Amino acid sequence: MAKVTEKYEVLYILNPNLSEEDTQAVVEKFKTLIEQNGTVDEMEEWGKRKLAYEINHISEGYYVLVKFTSGPEFPAELSRILGITDSVIRSLVTLRGE
């Protein structure tokens, strides 16, 4: 029998030029979105860190890592929403190993 849910993690980098309130609003938006479609297992805000290389003339970003459990159709939708959100510089959704 196939699994109904899988464990995933998403790491996304926000534009560091956002105000603290705007940054927290975006983080809360994605946390709520994940909770509506699954469960948040763990969430870590790494804060501002230097990027390995500049992206659109930006040399640092605000990193957030979220480990979650959801159905197999949600990660693609989450990736799409992260991709069209202006304040997100980069994101990656991956399947977690057991």
C-alpha positions in Angstrom: 0.0 0.0 0.0 1.3 3.4 -1.0 2.2 6.1 1.6 -0.3 8.9 2.0 2.2 11.4 3.4 5.9 11.9 3.0 8.5 14.0 4.9 9.9 17.0 3.1 12.0 20.1 3.9 12.1 23.5 2.3 14.9 26.0 2.5 14.1 29.4 1.3 16.1 32.7 1.3 14.4 36.0 1.7 15.5 39.4 0.5 17.5 40.9 3.4 16.3 44.4 2.5 12.8 43.6 3.9 11.9 45.2 7.2 11.8 42.9 10.2 7.9 43.0 10.2 7.8 42.2 6.5 10.2 39.3 6.9 8.2 37.8 9.8 5.0 38.3 7.8 6.4 36.2 4.9 7.8 33.5 7.2 4.4 33.3 8.9 2.6 33.2 5.5 4.6 30.1 4.4 4.3 28.4 7.9 0.5 28.9 7.7 0.4 27.6 4.1 2.3 24.5 5.1 0.1 23.9 8.2 -3.0 24.1 5.9 -1.7 21.4 3.7 0.3 19.2 6.2 2.1 19.5 9.5 5.2 21.5 10.4 7.7 19.1 12.1 10.4 21.6 12.8 11.2 25.2 11.8 14.5 27.0 12.0 15.1 30.6 11.2 18.9 30.9 10.5 18.7 34.7 10.0 20.9 36.8 7.7 23.8 35.0 6.2 26.2 35.8 3.3 25.3 34.1 0.0 27.9 32.0 -1.7 27.5 34.2 -4.8 25.5 37.3 -5.6 21.9 36.9 -6.8 20.5 40.0 -8.5 23.3 42.2 -6.9 22.3 40.9 -3.4 25.1 39.4 -1.4 23.2 38.2 1.7 19.8 36.7 2.5 17.5 35.7 5.4 17.5 31.9 5.6 14.5 29.8 6.8 14.4 25.9 7.0 11.1 24.2 7.5 10.8 20.4 7.9 7.2 19.2 7.2 5.0 16.3 6.4 2.4 16.4 3.7 0.8 14.6 0.8 2.9 14.2 -2.4 1.1 16.8 -4.4 1.8 19.8 -2.0 5.5 20.3 -2.5 5.1 21.2 -6.2 2.5 23.8 -5.3 4.7 25.2 -2.5 7.6 25.4 -4.9 5.4 27.3 -7.4 4.2 29.8 -4.7 7.8 30.3 -3.5 8.8 31.0 -7.1 6.3 33.7 -7.7 6.7 35.5 -4.3 8.8 38.6 -4.9 10.6 38.6 -1.5 11.9 35.1 -2.0 15.4 35.0 -3.7 15.9 31.2 -3.8 14.1 28.2 -2.6 14.4 24.4 -2.6 11.9 21.7 -1.6 13.4 18.3 -1.1 12.2 14.8 0.2 13.7 14.1 3.6 15.4 10.8 4.2 14.1 8.7 7.1 
